[in-house]
C-alpha cells in the first residue's frame, strides 16, 4: 500500500549502515509503523512510502538473507 509522507510524519526512519554515501547514493529508509513496515527513497523524504504488513515484510527479509 502507498502512503503519503504526511501520514508518516512521526515515523522514525532508519537507513542501513551499509548504504552508499556520496552524491549518487542509492538508498532506502525503513520505519516501523503501527500497521507494518514502511520503506521510502532516502533522496525523496517528502515523497510517498510503501507500507507492508508485518508478515509480508518478514517474508521479504527472509528472502534477502538467502541471497
PDB file of N, CA, C and O in Angstrom, chain B, residues numbered from 101:
ATOM      1  N   UNK B 101       0.845  -1.159   0.000  1.00  0.00           N
ATOM      2  CA  UNK B 101       0.000   0.000   0.000  1.00  0.00           C
ATOM      3  C   UNK B 101       0.901   1.236   0.000  1.00  0.00           C
ATOM      4  O   UNK B 101       1.930   1.261   0.675  1.00  0.00           O
ATOM      5  N   UNK B 102       0.508   2.256  -0.757  1.00  0.00           N
ATOM      6  CA  UNK B 102       1.207   3.537  -0.762  1.00  0.00           C
ATOM      7  C   UNK B 102       0.643   4.423   0.341  1.00  0.00           C
ATOM      8  O   UNK B 102      -0.563   4.420   0.587  1.00  0.00           O
ATOM      9  N   UNK B 103       1.505   5.176   1.000  1.00  0.00           N
ATOM     10  CA  UNK B 103       1.044   6.163   1.980  1.00  0.00           C
ATOM     11  C   UNK B 103       1.728   7.481   1.702  1.00  0.00           C
ATOM     12  O   UNK B 103       2.904   7.522   1.342  1.00  0.00           O
ATOM     13  N   UNK B 104       0.995   8.538   1.868  1.00  0.00           N
ATOM     14  CA  UNK B 104       1.520   9.881   1.718  1.00  0.00           C
ATOM     15  C   UNK B 104       2.512  10.163   2.841  1.00  0.00           C
ATOM     16  O   UNK B 104       2.334   9.684   3.961  1.00  0.00           O
ATOM     17  N   UNK B 105       3.550  10.932   2.552  1.00  0.00           N
ATOM     18  CA  UNK B 105       4.572  11.249   3.546  1.00  0.00           C
ATOM     19  C   UNK B 105       3.985  11.926   4.778  1.00  0.00           C
ATOM     20  O   UNK B 105       4.477  11.716   5.887  1.00  0.00           O
ATOM     21  N   UNK B 106       2.957  12.723   4.607  1.00  0.00           N
ATOM     22  CA  UNK B 106       2.352  13.428   5.742  1.00  0.00           C
ATOM     23  C   UNK B 106       1.779  12.438   6.757  1.00  0.00           C
ATOM     24  O   UNK B 106       1.785  12.711   7.957  1.00  0.00           O
ATOM     25  N   UNK B 107       1.290  11.308   6.290  1.00  0.00           N
ATOM     26  CA  UNK B 107       0.732  10.301   7.190  1.00  0.00           C
ATOM     27  C   UNK B 107       1.810   9.609   8.008  1.00  0.00           C
ATOM     28  O   UNK B 107       1.510   8.986   9.027  1.00  0.00           O
ATOM     29  N   UNK B 108       3.058   9.710   7.575  1.00  0.00           N
ATOM     30  CA  UNK B 108       4.175   9.060   8.256  1.00  0.00           C
ATOM     31  C   UNK B 108       5.132  10.076   8.875  1.00  0.00           C
ATOM     32  O   UNK B 108       6.296   9.765   9.129  1.00  0.00           O
ATOM     33  N   UNK B 109       4.645  11.272   9.113  1.00  0.00           N
ATOM     34  CA  UNK B 109       5.476  12.370   9.618  1.00  0.00           C
ATOM     35  C   UNK B 109       6.200  12.025  10.921  1.00  0.00           C
ATOM     36  O   UNK B 109       7.339  12.447  11.122  1.00  0.00           O
ATOM     37  N   UNK B 110       5.558  11.269  11.800  1.00  0.00           N
ATOM     38  CA  UNK B 110       6.153  10.943  13.093  1.00  0.00           C
ATOM     39  C   UNK B 110       6.960   9.650  13.092  1.00  0.00           C
ATOM     40  O   UNK B 110       7.469   9.236  14.134  1.00  0.00           O
ATOM     41  N   UNK B 111       7.080   9.012  11.936  1.00  0.00           N
ATOM     42  CA  UNK B 111       7.834   7.761  11.855  1.00  0.00           C
ATOM     43  C   UNK B 111       9.317   8.033  12.109  1.00  0.00           C
ATOM     44  O   UNK B 111       9.836   9.095  11.766  1.00  0.00           O
ATOM     45  N   UNK B 112       9.980   7.058  12.713  1.00  0.00           N
ATOM     46  CA  UNK B 112      11.428   7.159  12.970  1.00  0.00           C
ATOM     47  C   UNK B 112      12.153   6.363  11.887  1.00  0.00           C
ATOM     48  O   UNK B 112      12.268   5.140  11.968  1.00  0.00           O
ATOM     49  N   UNK B 113      12.634   7.072  10.884  1.00  0.00           N
ATOM     50  CA  UNK B 113      13.253   6.445   9.717  1.00  0.00           C
ATOM     51  C   UNK B 113      14.692   6.058  10.011  1.00  0.00           C
ATOM     52  O   UNK B 113      15.409   6.769  10.714  1.00  0.00           O
ATOM     53  N   UNK B 114      15.109   4.909   9.458  1.00  0.00           N
ATOM     54  CA  UNK B 114      16.484   4.422   9.602  1.00  0.00           C
ATOM     55  C   UNK B 114      17.023   4.039   8.233  1.00  0.00           C
ATOM     56  O   UNK B 114      16.294   3.549   7.371  1.00  0.00           O
ATOM     57  N   UNK B 115      18.302   4.270   8.056  1.00  0.00           N
ATOM     58  CA  UNK B 115      18.981   3.887   6.824  1.00  0.00           C
ATOM     59  C   UNK B 115      20.034   2.848   7.183  1.00  0.00           C
ATOM     60  O   UNK B 115      20.656   2.932   8.242  1.00  0.00           O
ATOM     61  N   UNK B 116      20.232   1.889   6.325  1.00  0.00           N
ATOM     62  CA  UNK B 116      21.214   0.848   6.577  1.00  0.00           C
ATOM     63  C   UNK B 116      22.607   1.441   6.727  1.00  0.00           C
ATOM     64  O   UNK B 116      22.976   2.382   6.024  1.00  0.00           O
ATOM     65  N   UNK B 117      23.367   0.882   7.647  1.00  0.00           N
ATOM     66  CA  UNK B 117      24.756   1.314   7.814  1.00  0.00           C
ATOM     67  C   UNK B 117      25.597   0.905   6.609  1.00  0.00           C
ATOM     68  O   UNK B 117      26.718   1.386   6.445  1.00  0.00           O
ATOM     69  N   UNK B 118      25.072   0.032   5.776  1.00  0.00           N
ATOM     70  CA  UNK B 118      25.785  -0.404   4.572  1.00  0.00           C
ATOM     71  C   UNK B 118      25.395   0.393   3.337  1.00  0.00           C
ATOM     72  O   UNK B 118      25.825   0.073   2.228  1.00  0.00           O
ATOM     73  N   UNK B 119      24.592   1.419   3.520  1.00  0.00           N
ATOM     74  CA  UNK B 119      24.157   2.247   2.396  1.00  0.00           C
ATOM     75  C   UNK B 119      25.340   2.988   1.795  1.00  0.00           C
ATOM     76  O   UNK B 119      26.306   3.328   2.478  1.00  0.00           O
ATOM     77  N   UNK B 120      25.231   3.224   0.500  1.00  0.00           N
ATOM     78  CA  UNK B 120      26.249   4.017  -0.187  1.00  0.00           C
ATOM     79  C   UNK B 120      26.217   5.445   0.335  1.00  0.00           C
ATOM     80  O   UNK B 120      25.193   5.912   0.834  1.00  0.00           O
ATOM     81  N   UNK B 121      27.328   6.123   0.218  1.00  0.00           N
ATOM     82  CA  UNK B 121      27.363   7.548   0.537  1.00  0.00           C
ATOM     83  C   UNK B 121      27.836   8.287  -0.705  1.00  0.00           C
ATOM     84  O   UNK B 121      28.357   7.671  -1.635  1.00  0.00           O
ATOM     85  N   UNK B 122      27.661   9.584  -0.726  1.00  0.00           N
ATOM     86  CA  UNK B 122      28.075  10.371  -1.874  1.00  0.00           C
ATOM     87  C   UNK B 122      26.876  10.913  -2.625  1.00  0.00           C
ATOM     88  O   UNK B 122      25.730  10.713  -2.224  1.00  0.00           O
ATOM     89  N   UNK B 123      27.154  11.595  -3.710  1.00  0.00           N
ATOM     90  CA  UNK B 123      26.102  12.262  -4.480  1.00  0.00           C
ATOM     91  C   UNK B 123      25.176  11.308  -5.220  1.00  0.00           C
ATOM     92  O   UNK B 123      24.016  11.640  -5.464  1.00  0.00           O
ATOM     93  N   UNK B 124      25.669  10.131  -5.578  1.00  0.00           N
ATOM     94  CA  UNK B 124      24.845   9.197  -6.343  1.00  0.00           C
ATOM     95  C   UNK B 124      24.351   8.030  -5.492  1.00  0.00           C
ATOM     96  O   UNK B 124      24.048   6.961  -6.020  1.00  0.00           O
ATOM     97  N   UNK B 125      24.270   8.230  -4.183  1.00  0.00           N
ATOM     98  CA  UNK B 125      23.858   7.167  -3.270  1.00  0.00           C
ATOM     99  C   UNK B 125      22.459   6.654  -3.616  1.00  0.00           C
ATOM    100  O   UNK B 125      21.535   7.433  -3.850  1.00  0.00           O
ATOM    101  N   UNK B 126      22.329   5.350  -3.642  1.00  0.00           N
ATOM    102  CA  UNK B 126      21.054   4.689  -3.909  1.00  0.00           C
ATOM    103  C   UNK B 126      20.604   4.031  -2.614  1.00  0.00           C
ATOM    104  O   UNK B 126      21.004   2.903  -2.327  1.00  0.00           O
ATOM    105  N   UNK B 127      19.790   4.705  -1.836  1.00  0.00           N
ATOM    106  CA  UNK B 127      19.426   4.215  -0.513  1.00  0.00           C
ATOM    107  C   UNK B 127      17.921   4.219  -0.304  1.00  0.00           C
ATOM    108  O   UNK B 127      17.187   5.011  -0.895  1.00  0.00           O
ATOM    109  N   UNK B 128      17.497   3.323   0.543  1.00  0.00           N
ATOM    110  CA  UNK B 128      16.119   3.327   1.024  1.00  0.00           C
ATOM    111  C   UNK B 128      16.172   3.447   2.532  1.00  0.00           C
ATOM    112  O   UNK B 128      17.170   3.105   3.166  1.00  0.00           O
ATOM    113  N   UNK B 129      15.076   3.941   3.099  1.00  0.00           N
ATOM    114  CA  UNK B 129      14.953   4.051   4.541  1.00  0.00           C
ATOM    115  C   UNK B 129      13.774   3.201   4.993  1.00  0.00           C
ATOM    116  O   UNK B 129      12.829   2.983   4.236  1.00  0.00           O
ATOM    117  N   UNK B 130      13.835   2.734   6.209  1.00  0.00           N
ATOM    118  CA  UNK B 130      12.824   1.859   6.792  1.00  0.00           C
ATOM    119  C   UNK B 130      12.297   2.481   8.073  1.00  0.00           C
ATOM    120  O   UNK B 130      13.052   3.103   8.821  1.00  0.00           O
ATOM    121  N   UNK B 131      11.015   2.318   8.328  1.00  0.00           N
ATOM    122  CA  UNK B 131      10.418   2.740   9.597  1.00  0.00           C
ATOM    123  C   UNK B 131       9.375   1.712  10.017  1.00  0.00           C
ATOM    124  O   UNK B 131       8.582   1.243   9.201  1.00  0.00           O
ATOM    125  N   UNK B 132       9.389   1.376  11.285  1.00  0.00           N
ATOM    126  CA  UNK B 132       8.351   0.525  11.836  1.00  0.00           C
ATOM    127  C   UNK B 132       7.163   1.418  12.164  1.00  0.00           C
ATOM    128  O   UNK B 132       7.296   2.379  12.922  1.00  0.00           O
ATOM    129  N   UNK B 133       6.007   1.107  11.599  1.00  0.00           N
ATOM    130  CA  UNK B 133       4.798   1.906  11.829  1.00  0.00           C
ATOM    131  C   UNK B 133       3.705   0.987  12.354  1.00  0.00           C
ATOM    132  O   UNK B 133       3.825  -0.236  12.273  1.00  0.00           O
ATOM    133  N   UNK B 134       2.655   1.564  12.883  1.00  0.00           N
ATOM    134  CA  UNK B 134       1.596   0.794  13.518  1.00  0.00           C
ATOM    135  C   UNK B 134       1.016  -0.329  12.688  1.00  0.00           C
ATOM    136  O   UNK B 134       0.623  -1.358  13.238  1.00  0.00           O
ATOM    137  N   UNK B 135       0.953  -0.158  11.376  1.00  0.00           N
ATOM    138  CA  UNK B 135       0.328  -1.184  10.536  1.00  0.00           C
ATOM    139  C   UNK B 135       1.344  -2.076   9.837  1.00  0.00           C
ATOM    140  O   UNK B 135       0.954  -2.959   9.073  1.00  0.00           O
ATOM    141  N   UNK B 136       2.636  -1.872  10.076  1.00  0.00           N
ATOM    142  CA  UNK B 136       3.651  -2.715   9.458  1.00  0.00           C
ATOM    143  C   UNK B 136       4.978  -2.000   9.311  1.00  0.00           C
ATOM    144  O   UNK B 136       5.438  -1.315  10.225  1.00  0.00           O
ATOM    145  N   UNK B 137       5.585  -2.169   8.153  1.00  0.00           N
ATOM    146  CA  UNK B 137       6.898  -1.600   7.863  1.00  0.00           C
ATOM    147  C   UNK B 137       6.791  -0.679   6.656  1.00  0.00           C
ATOM    148  O   UNK B 137       6.238  -1.059   5.624  1.00  0.00           O
ATOM    149  N   UNK B 138       7.319   0.525   6.788  1.00  0.00           N
ATOM    150  CA  UNK B 138       7.303   1.497   5.694  1.00  0.00           C
ATOM    151  C   UNK B 138       8.692   1.612   5.087  1.00  0.00           C
ATOM    152  O   UNK B 138       9.695   1.564   5.800  1.00  0.00           O
ATOM    153  N   UNK B 139       8.747   1.763   3.777  1.00  0.00           N
ATOM    154  CA  UNK B 139      10.006   1.903   3.044  1.00  0.00           C
ATOM    155  C   UNK B 139       9.866   3.085   2.103  1.00  0.00           C
ATOM    156  O   UNK B 139       8.851   3.231   1.422  1.00  0.00           O
ATOM    157  N   UNK B 140      10.899   3.937   2.066  1.00  0.00           N
ATOM    158  CA  UNK B 140      10.869   5.093   1.165  1.00  0.00           C
ATOM    159  C   UNK B 140      12.258   5.341   0.577  1.00  0.00           C
ATOM    160  O   UNK B 140      13.259   4.818   1.067  1.00  0.00           O
ATOM    161  N   UNK B 141      12.293   6.136  -0.464  1.00  0.00           N
ATOM    162  CA  UNK B 141      13.531   6.568  -1.101  1.00  0.00           C
ATOM    163  C   UNK B 141      14.168   7.638  -0.215  1.00  0.00           C
ATOM    164  O   UNK B 141      13.531   8.649   0.080  1.00  0.00           O
ATOM    165  N   UNK B 142      15.396   7.434   0.208  1.00  0.00           N
ATOM    166  CA  UNK B 142      16.039   8.389   1.120  1.00  0.00           C
ATOM    167  C   UNK B 142      16.258   9.754   0.481  1.00  0.00           C
ATOM    168  O   UNK B 142      16.386  10.753   1.189  1.00  0.00           O
ATOM    169  N   UNK B 143      16.304   9.809  -0.856  1.00  0.00           N
ATOM    170  CA  UNK B 143      16.505  11.094  -1.535  1.00  0.00           C
ATOM    171  C   UNK B 143      15.197  11.855  -1.724  1.00  0.00           C
ATOM    172  O   UNK B 143      15.205  12.999  -2.177  1.00  0.00           O
ATOM    173  N   UNK B 144      14.068  11.221  -1.378  1.00  0.00           N
ATOM    174  CA  UNK B 144      12.765  11.849  -1.561  1.00  0.00           C
ATOM    175  C   UNK B 144      11.933  11.668  -0.286  1.00  0.00           C
ATOM    176  O   UNK B 144      10.884  11.023  -0.298  1.00  0.00           O
ATOM    177  N   UNK B 145      12.421  12.248   0.805  1.00  0.00           N
ATOM    178  CA  UNK B 145      11.779  12.073   2.107  1.00  0.00           C
ATOM    179  C   UNK B 145      10.358  12.625   2.137  1.00  0.00           C
ATOM    180  O   UNK B 145       9.555  12.196   2.965  1.00  0.00           O
ATOM    181  N   UNK B 146      10.036  13.550   1.267  1.00  0.00           N
ATOM    182  CA  UNK B 146       8.685  14.108   1.222  1.00  0.00           C
ATOM    183  C   UNK B 146       7.775  13.354   0.263  1.00  0.00           C
ATOM    184  O   UNK B 146       6.607  13.707   0.099  1.00  0.00           O
ATOM    185  N   UNK B 147       8.304  12.326  -0.363  1.00  0.00           N
ATOM    186  CA  UNK B 147       7.512  11.543  -1.303  1.00  0.00           C
ATOM    187  C   UNK B 147       6.781  10.422  -0.601  1.00  0.00           C
ATOM    188  O   UNK B 147       6.849  10.304   0.623  1.00  0.00           O
ATOM    189  N   UNK B 148       6.079   9.593  -1.364  1.00  0.00           N
ATOM    190  CA  UNK B 148       5.298   8.504  -0.780  1.00  0.00           C
ATOM    191  C   UNK B 148       6.190   7.380  -0.258  1.00  0.00           C
ATOM    192  O   UNK B 148       7.381   7.319  -0.566  1.00  0.00           O
ATOM    193  N   UNK B 149       5.602   6.510   0.524  1.00  0.00           N
ATOM    194  CA  UNK B 149       6.304   5.340   1.055  1.00  0.00           C
ATOM    195  C   UNK B 149       5.448   4.103   0.789  1.00  0.00           C
ATOM    196  O   UNK B 149       4.220   4.181   0.732  1.00  0.00           O
ATOM    197  N   UNK B 150       6.105   2.985   0.631  1.00  0.00           N
ATOM    198  CA  UNK B 150       5.409   1.704   0.538  1.00  0.00           C
ATOM    199  C   UNK B 150       5.277   1.154   1.951  1.00  0.00           C
ATOM    200  O   UNK B 150       6.243   1.163   2.714  1.00  0.00           O
ATOM    201  N   UNK B 151       4.099   0.679   2.301  1.00  0.00           N
ATOM    202  CA  UNK B 151       3.874   0.110   3.623  1.00  0.00           C
ATOM    203  C   UNK B 151       3.458  -1.350   3.461  1.00  0.00           C
ATOM    204  O   UNK B 151       2.522  -1.663   2.725  1.00  0.00           O
ATOM    205  N   UNK B 152       4.163  -2.233   4.158  1.00  0.00           N
ATOM    206  CA  UNK B 152       3.933  -3.661   4.071  1.00  0.00           C
ATOM    207  C   UNK B 152       3.389  -4.193   5.391  1.00  0.00           C
ATOM    208  O   UNK B 152       3.827  -3.746   6.452  1.00  0.00           O
ATOM    209  N   UNK B 153       2.441  -5.139   5.356  1.00  0.00           N
ATOM    210  CA  UNK B 153       2.018  -5.800   6.585  1.00  0.00           C
ATOM    211  C   UNK B 153       3.217  -6.547   7.184  1.00  0.00           C
ATOM    212  O   UNK B 153       4.129  -6.922   6.447  1.00  0.00           O
ATOM    213  N   UNK B 154       3.232  -6.767   8.483  1.00  0.00           N
ATOM    214  CA  UNK B 154       4.385  -7.429   9.116  1.00  0.00           C
ATOM    215  C   UNK B 154       4.762  -8.767   8.478  1.00  0.00           C
ATOM    216  O   UNK B 154       5.948  -9.039   8.287  1.00  0.00           O
ATOM    217  N   UNK B 155       3.793  -9.596   8.148  1.00  0.00           N
ATOM    218  CA  UNK B 155       4.112 -10.905   7.573  1.00  0.00           C
ATOM    219  C   UNK B 155       4.781 -10.781   6.210  1.00  0.00           C
ATOM    220  O   UNK B 155       5.711 -11.529   5.907  1.00  0.00           O
ATOM    221  N   UNK B 156       4.319  -9.848   5.389  1.00  0.00           N
ATOM    222  CA  UNK B 156       4.914  -9.659   4.060  1.00  0.00           C
ATOM    223  C   UNK B 156       6.330  -9.127   4.174  1.00  0.00           C
ATOM    224  O   UNK B 156       7.211  -9.556   3.429  1.00  0.00           O
ATOM    225  N   UNK B 157       6.564  -8.197   5.098  1.00  0.00           N
ATOM    226  CA  UNK B 157       7.907  -7.644   5.260  1.00  0.00           C
ATOM    227  C   UNK B 157       8.849  -8.703   5.830  1.00  0.00           C
ATOM    228  O   UNK B 157      10.019  -8.769   5.452  1.00  0.00           O
ATOM    229  N   UNK B 158       8.336  -9.527   6.739  1.00  0.00           N
ATOM    230  CA  UNK B 158       9.149 -10.619   7.289  1.00  0.00           C
ATOM    231  C   UNK B 158       9.574 -11.593   6.200  1.00  0.00           C
ATOM    232  O   UNK B 158      10.720 -12.042   6.179  1.00  0.00           O
ATOM    233  N   UNK B 159       8.658 -11.920   5.296  1.00  0.00           N
ATOM    234  CA  UNK B 159       8.992 -12.809   4.170  1.00  0.00           C
ATOM    235  C   UNK B 159      10.029 -12.172   3.266  1.00  0.00           C
ATOM    236  O   UNK B 159      10.938 -12.849   2.785  1.00  0.00           O
ATOM    237  N   UNK B 160       9.900 -10.883   3.033  1.00  0.00           N
ATOM    238  CA  UNK B 160      10.866 -10.151   2.214  1.00  0.00           C
ATOM    239  C   UNK B 160      12.258 -10.233   2.840  1.00  0.00           C
ATOM    240  O   UNK B 160      13.231 -10.526   2.144  1.00  0.00           O
ATOM    241  N   UNK B 161      12.361  -9.980   4.140  1.00  0.00           N
ATOM    242  CA  UNK B 161      13.660 -10.035   4.822  1.00  0.00           C
ATOM    243  C   UNK B 161      14.249 -11.440   4.798  1.00  0.00           C
ATOM    244  O   UNK B 161      15.457 -11.605   4.628  1.00  0.00           O
ATOM    245  N   UNK B 162      13.407 -12.446   4.968  1.00  0.00           N
ATOM    246  CA  UNK B 162      13.872 -13.829   4.908  1.00  0.00           C
ATOM    247  C   UNK B 162      14.463 -14.127   3.530  1.00  0.00           C
ATOM    248  O   UNK B 162      15.503 -14.776   3.418  1.00  0.00           O
ATOM    249  N   UNK B 163      13.790 -13.648   2.487  1.00  0.00           N
ATOM    250  CA  UNK B 163      14.301 -13.827   1.130  1.00  0.00           C
ATOM    251  C   UNK B 163      15.627 -13.132   0.901  1.00  0.00           C
ATOM    252  O   UNK B 163      16.501 -13.669   0.221  1.00  0.00           O
ATOM    253  N   UNK B 164      15.786 -11.949   1.457  1.00  0.00           N
ATOM    254  CA  UNK B 164      17.048 -11.224   1.314  1.00  0.00           C
ATOM    255  C   UNK B 164      18.202 -11.976   1.957  1.00  0.00           C
ATOM    256  O   UNK B 164      19.310 -11.994   1.422  1.00  0.00           O
ATOM    257  N   UNK B 165      17.949 -12.584   3.081  1.00  0.00           N
ATOM    258  CA  UNK B 165      19.000 -13.307   3.799  1.00  0.00           C
ATOM    259  C   UNK B 165      19.488 -14.526   3.025  1.00  0.00           C
ATOM    260  O   UNK B 165      20.597 -15.010   3.255  1.00  0.00           O
ATOM    261  N   UNK B 166      18.665 -15.020   2.113  1.00  0.00           N
ATOM    262  CA  UNK B 166      19.043 -16.183   1.300  1.00  0.00           C
ATOM    263  C   UNK B 166      19.924 -15.795   0.124  1.00  0.00           C
ATOM    264  O   UNK B 166      20.574 -16.657  -0.468  1.00  0.00           O
ATOM    265  N   UNK B 167      19.958 -14.536  -0.218  1.00  0.00           N
ATOM    266  CA  UNK B 167      20.707 -14.068  -1.396  1.00  0.00           C
ATOM    267  C   UNK B 167      22.169 -13.916  -1.050  1.00  0.00           C
ATOM    268  O   UNK B 167      22.970 -13.532  -1.903  1.00  0.00           O
TER     269      UNK B 167
END
